[in-house]
Amino acid sequence: MSYFVFLKDMDNVEGSIYKIAENQSDLNNLNITPSIYKIIEDSQENFNAVKLNIKFPLKYTGNTIIFINVINNYSTKRPLEEEINNFKNQIKQFTDNNPNHPLFNLWNNYYNQLNNLNLDNINYPLNISLMQYFNDLGQPSYNILQIP
């Protein structure tokens, strides 16, 4: 089972997603206090769709997650570059502050993968997410919501 972590007591409020975890181990490594969040178990299929930025968990109602489809369209290099820089900044913040975290190497490696991506080798417009792009190349892909 996969897990979606929302802000507690935000039933039916858009934008209340906090983190996602593919399994119990990843959930445990998020270092959250479960009592202050609403944790909803969901399918691997929905997790993969969110991980690849095909769907987004808009809100929850009770224990049901409401997803919306994501439209990915990078008409030029610039918006993709901005998204990557934002992602890298968040990863760097995590790795700088958590050098002994069990997922440090995973995120450090992903930071390097993002850093080494040659955006000039991508054909634009790119109508898939960065995560789907990596996945299609057989490379690791992670969603920003997975950063502990």
N, C-alpha and C positions, 0 to 999 in steps of 0.2 A: 504494500500500500504506500501511496505517496501522501504527503501532507502539505496543506496550505495553511499558513499562519496569518491570521487577521488580527487587527486590533480588537480587543474585547469590548463588548457592549456597543458595537457599531453595526448592529443588525440592519441590513438594507441600506447601508451608507456606502456610496461609491468611493473608491480609493482607499479602502480600509485594509488592503492586502499589505502584509509586512514582509514575509519571507515564504519560500517554498523549499520543501525537502523531498528528495526522491525516496527515502526510506527512513527507518527508525534511527539508524546510525547518523545519517545526515541531520535529522531533527535534533538528536542529542548534541551534535557538534555546533548547532546554532547558538548555543549558550544563552538560551532564553529561559525565563521563568514561566513555565506553562500556565500557571494560574492567572497571569495577567494578559494572556492572549487567547483567542478563540482558535483552536486547532481542529481542522476538518480533514478527515481522511477522504481521499478520492482516488480515482483510477490512475493507472500508469499512463493510459492514453491521454487523459487530460493534463497530467503532469508534463508529458512530452510535448504536447501542443503549447503549453505555457513556456516550457524551457526553450523551445525553438521560436518563440515569439509569433506563433500562429494565432493563439488565443490569449486573452488577458482575463484574469479573475477580477471582475469589476466590483463585486460585492458578494455578501452571503445573506441568506435568509434562513434562519434556523441552522440546519446542518447542510444546506444546499448552496452550492456555489453558482453564481450567475456569471457566465463567461461571455465575452464579446470577441468577435473576430478582429484580428489586427491586420491592417493594410500596411504592408512594407513596400516602400517605393523610394529608393535613393536615386534621384534623377541625375545627380552628379556625385563626385567624390566628397565634397564638403560636408553634407549632412551625415554621411557615414563616418567621416573622420571625427566629427564632433561627438557622435555617439560613442565611438571607440575611446576617445580621450576622456569622456565622462566615466566610462566603464573602467578604464585604466586608473583613473584617480581614486575611484572607490576601492578597487583591488589594492592599490598601493597603500591606501589608508589602513585597510585590514592587515596587510602583510607587515607594514611598519610597526603596527601596534600589537601584533600577535605572532612573533617569531617562533613560538613553541606550540602553536595550535596544530592539532592533528591534520588539518587541511591546508597548512601553510604551503607545502610543496605543490599541491594541486593548483592553488591560486597563483603562486609565484610563476609556475610554468605557463599558466593561461595568460598572465600578464605579458610574459615574454612572447607568447604566440601572437597576442594582439599587437605588441610593439614591433614585431618582425613582419607583420602583414604588409605587403606592398599594394597599396590601394590603386596604384596605376595599372596593375595587372588585372583589375576587375572591369568587366564590361558593364557600362552604365547605359540605360537605367538598370539598377539591380532591384528586382521586384520580389526578393525574398529577404528574410532577416539575416543579420550577420551570423546568428547561431545556426540557421538553416544552411547558410553558405558553408560554414565550417563542417557541419554534419554531412553535407553532400560530398565534401572533399575527404571524408573519413577522418577528420581531425576532431579533437575534443571541442565540445561546445557547451557553454554554461550561460545561464541567465543571471542577470544582475541581482535578482531576488534570491539567488542561492548563496550569495556571499554571507558568511557568518557574521 
